[in-house]
């Protein structure tokens, strides 16, 4: 769960940074297909969902010790 969360989080942050540099990840080119507003909603949702999964994975891993 922590791995998926980190992938989502870093993908969303990376996509946000690359947007301002007029570049995109090849796998996330579909994000802006419906316009800038929907693209930003998807990016923010990726960041939030990734952070939640990453944090939940860290909490579960620390509870196993």
Rosetta silent file (secondary structure, phi, psi, omega in degrees, C-alpha in Angstrom):
SEQUENCE: XXXXXXXXXXXXXXXXXXXXXXXXXXXXXXXXXXXXXXXXXXXXXXXXXXXXXXXXXXXXXXXXX
SCORE:     score description
SCORE:     0.000 S_00000001
   1 L     0.000  -36.821 -179.846    0.000    0.000    0.000 S_00000001
   2 H   -67.318  -36.245  179.421    2.890    2.316    0.777 S_00000001
   3 H   -66.834  -43.293  177.549    4.440    1.656   -2.643 S_00000001
   4 H   -65.218  -40.580  178.991    1.242    2.479   -4.521 S_00000001
   5 H   -62.334  -43.906  179.603    0.757    5.592   -2.403 S_00000001
   6 H   -66.670  -36.251  177.615    4.250    6.854   -3.092 S_00000001
   7 H   -64.271  -45.745  177.736    3.811    6.192   -6.807 S_00000001
   8 H   -63.072  -46.570 -177.834    0.541    8.147   -6.914 S_00000001
   9 H   -61.371  -51.483 -177.967    1.921   10.986   -4.793 S_00000001
  10 H   -68.024  -33.343  175.774    5.144   11.402   -6.744 S_00000001
  11 H   -65.502  -41.433  178.711    3.317   11.024  -10.062 S_00000001
  12 H   -67.580  -43.813  178.294    0.868   13.776   -9.120 S_00000001
  13 H   -65.759  -45.064  178.878    3.580   16.122   -7.849 S_00000001
  14 H   -61.955  -41.043  178.143    5.781   15.396  -10.853 S_00000001
  15 H   -64.757  -37.033  178.294    2.902   15.955  -13.255 S_00000001
  16 H   -66.115  -42.419  179.161    2.121   19.284  -11.567 S_00000001
  17 H   -66.654  -45.035 -178.789    5.722   20.452  -11.868 S_00000001
  18 H   -65.578  -27.525  177.942    6.042   19.318  -15.473 S_00000001
  19 H   -57.975  -42.006 -178.718    2.800   21.143  -16.367 S_00000001
  20 H   -74.811  -14.959  176.737    4.511   24.471  -15.668 S_00000001
  21 L   -97.700    8.562 -178.664    7.484   23.436  -17.809 S_00000001
  22 L    58.144   39.710  175.386    5.133   22.615  -20.743 S_00000001
  23 L  -131.823  168.280  179.031    5.988   18.908  -20.539 S_00000001
  24 L  -147.601  153.973  167.943    4.048   15.798  -19.498 S_00000001
  25 L   -71.809  141.982 -179.029    4.613   12.235  -18.400 S_00000001
  26 H   -61.816  -39.162 -178.119    3.737    9.911  -21.283 S_00000001
  27 H   -73.464  -17.189 -177.901    1.470    7.811  -19.038 S_00000001
  28 H  -112.343   21.144  179.155   -0.414   10.871  -17.770 S_00000001
  29 H   -65.794  -25.905 -177.922   -1.058   12.677  -21.054 S_00000001
  30 H   -70.306  -15.675 -175.355   -4.754   11.784  -20.788 S_00000001
  31 H   -60.663  -39.394 -177.329   -5.123   13.988  -17.694 S_00000001
  32 H   -92.311    9.480 -178.184   -5.477   17.204  -19.728 S_00000001
  33 H   -64.473  -30.450 -177.456   -7.732   15.656  -22.366 S_00000001
  34 H   -99.310    8.540  179.178  -10.850   17.166  -20.736 S_00000001
  35 L   114.215  169.188 -176.338   -9.356   20.590  -20.070 S_00000001
  36 H   -67.195  -39.971 -177.549   -7.131   22.289  -17.534 S_00000001
  37 H   -63.022  -47.481  179.653   -9.644   22.296  -14.668 S_00000001
  38 H   -67.152  -36.244  176.943  -10.294   18.563  -14.808 S_00000001
  39 H   -60.400  -42.462  178.666   -6.578   17.931  -15.259 S_00000001
  40 H   -69.849  -35.481  176.585   -5.815   19.814  -12.049 S_00000001
  41 H   -62.336  -42.564  179.372   -8.586   18.006  -10.189 S_00000001
  42 H   -65.913  -42.700  178.864   -7.068   14.663  -11.247 S_00000001
  43 H   -61.396  -46.830 -179.316   -3.550   15.789  -10.263 S_00000001
  44 H   -64.600  -39.703  177.842   -4.703   16.985   -6.839 S_00000001
  45 H   -63.489  -38.234  176.788   -6.719   13.787   -6.321 S_00000001
  46 H   -63.357  -42.632 -179.544   -3.606   11.739   -7.153 S_00000001
  47 H   -64.715  -46.971 -177.958   -1.547   13.712   -4.634 S_00000001
  48 H   -66.502  -47.575 -179.903   -4.154   13.426   -1.864 S_00000001
  49 H   -63.217  -40.575  178.416   -4.920    9.737   -2.466 S_00000001
  50 H   -63.669  -42.288  179.388   -1.216    8.950   -2.698 S_00000001
  51 H   -65.386  -40.261  179.124   -0.450   10.775    0.545 S_00000001
  52 H   -65.398  -44.708  178.311   -3.287    8.980    2.340 S_00000001
  53 H   -65.669  -40.024  179.529   -2.194    5.554    1.098 S_00000001
  54 H   -63.429  -47.045  178.385    1.434    6.303    1.854 S_00000001
  55 H   -64.365  -41.298  178.633    0.591    7.435    5.380 S_00000001
  56 H   -65.021  -38.675  177.749   -1.714    4.471    6.001 S_00000001
  57 H   -65.311  -38.478  178.061    0.985    2.102    4.770 S_00000001
  58 H   -67.115  -39.225  179.028    3.536    3.677    7.099 S_00000001
  59 H   -66.883  -40.739  178.840    1.131    3.368   10.052 S_00000001
  60 H   -67.087  -38.439  179.044    0.430   -0.286    9.269 S_00000001
  61 H   -67.650  -36.297 -179.293    4.137   -1.052    8.913 S_00000001
  62 H   -74.168  -23.214  178.950    4.967    0.596   12.229 S_00000001
  63 H   -78.752  -15.439 -178.145    2.206   -1.382   13.965 S_00000001
  64 L   -80.765  -14.042 -175.897    3.682   -4.742   12.943 S_00000001
  65 L   -73.812    0.000    0.000    6.820   -4.367   15.040 S_00000001
